[in-house]
Amino acid sequence: MKTYIIKDEKSPTNYSLMNIKDDGTEEVVKIEKTYKGEPNTLVLPTNESNRKYFNSKKVDTSNGKIELTYKASISIGTTSRTIRPITDFMDEDEKVTYEAILAKAKKRREDESKPANLTAIEKAERQYNRAKASYEALAAADKTETKPADETKQPAAKKSKGGK
């Protein structure tokens, strides 16, 4: 079966859908409407080419008749999972080993993300070490910034003479 869009003055949109069956019989279906806000986009009735919309300018440039080829439907958005999990391909011994490895890894991840249980003395030592490191960094920066006393003094401002 072949499907064409043809120019048709009798249709409300001036276009019709013509289906030519394998035995040669023709069926003409009027295209009743255009897409809202797009006067050149035709909303097609159900057809064998699986098309839902078509631009009328393409029909006009092809001398009033254009064949529609089949176009497969596509889904935009989420789809369901069709891939089987890896454990479906394992025997029982492999599944037990796999699950044991996963359990160990999950436990290590949980242990790593937990804050360490520190005593008051350990907390104070960490705080002391951080403060000491900050002090040493500031002292080192201060030594590099200090200059000899002569350079730090600014020259005295000149006094202006009275009069002109």
Buried (B, 14 or more C-beta within 10 A) or exposed (E): EBBBBBBBEEBEBBBBBBBBEEEEEEEEBBBBEBBEEEEEBBBBEEBEBBBBEBBBEEBBEEEBEBEBEEEEEEEEEEEEEEEEEEEEEBEEEEBEEEEEEEEEEEEEEEEEEEEEEEEEEEEEEEEEEEEEEEEEEEEEEEEEEEEEEEEEEEEEEEEEEEEE
